[in-house]
Amino acid sequence: MNIKPLKIGELQAKIPLIQGGMGVGISLGNLAGAVANEGGVGIISTAQIGFKEKDFYVNTLAANLRAIEKELKKARKIAPKGILGFNIMTALTNYKEQVLAAVKAGADIIISGAGLPVDLPAFVQGYKTKIAPIVSGKKSAQVILKYWDTRYKKTADLVVIEGPKAGGHLGFKKDELEKYGFGACKKNENCGLKISEDNQNDKFERKCIKDYSEEVLEIKKVVQEYENKYSKKIPIVLAGGITTRDDVKNAFDLGMDGVQVGSLFVTTEECDAHINYKNSYVNAKEDEITIVKSPVGMPGRAIKNKFMSQVMAGENFPPKKCLKCLKKCNPANIPYCITERLINAAEGNVDNGLLFCGANAYMQNEITTVHRVIEKLFG
């Protein structure tokens, strides 16, 4: 496998790897710094990033903005020459404020999904910060890049393609997930493929990879249009279920410039999550990883624990306090508060938390290090 550096404008990562942003409190300054120090791109999630601040519950926005600067400084101390940035969800109520705080703090790159980051170019104007949308399909790539071109005369510096095996909130509707074989059934096999029981998993995996690979190539064509128009290289990285060296090779074979990896870094010593959170991955079984419905209506992937079993059985958990974190969230109509449950998980209360994870998290059976994860993928 021919491994080339990931070039994002004048930035260059020795390892063509972006560490995925994971919130709340899973990828903060320590993990991002460790990845950047190894030659990859370290990404801090801003989702309720200030939850450890003393005034978080009374002055949430200020706590989050303060923590953005703190966590980047922490990462810079670990990797003074590394490439560091933030994952900032478009769905956040204070999206603009968080982007501005990130660029003022000195972020090298902002990666943005969970909606269409149509106005991201406006918020980074005047700064060197690179911008990258997360897309899951050809249509979203077309909409974002056309809007940026028409409205701001600007295009992406990087594009992240996030596939159906990703963790957390997914950029797919329920029927789209079923199309790629990731519906609600126990073994994720409702893709309509009739196969024998003894060879079931192997053929199922090939079917799913083949289907989404076609979408990846369509997205690549869209990106190439804007590469030609702006006479610049727009690197593309593939995300979602990247677990092995073969997964990395498959991405390169599709013409990708790199990969984005999240779940593999959860079970590292450097990850910012509580050890109970890390061990929930280590102990997870394949049939415990399931598609769940977020309070804001988006499908996501998580480990089925005590709390999620209760939610799936129809129980409701009224929020203790609404922090107005997401734009499209009505506290009166949701089964649980996503911030509350993600914080529970990050602090180690895993039985009562929301444990987002990628499709292959069950394959992680030990606590390792960032160096060993990167060596496993690229060594």
Secondary structure by P-SEA (a helix, b strand, c coil): ccccccccccccccccccccccccccccaaaaaaaaaaccbbbbbccccccccccccccaaaaaaaaaaaaaaaaaaacccbbbbbbccccccaaaaaaaaaaaacccbbbbccccccccccccccccbbbbbbbccaaaaaaaaaaaaacccccccbbbbbcccccccccccaaaaaaaccccccccccccccccccccaaaaaaaaaaaaaaaaaaaaaaaaaaaaaacbbbbbbbbcccccaaaaaaaaaacccbbbbcccccccccccccaaaaaaaaacccccbbbbbccccbbbbbcccaaaaaaaaccccccccccccccccccccccccaaaaaaaaaacccccbbbbbccccccccccccaaaaaaaacc
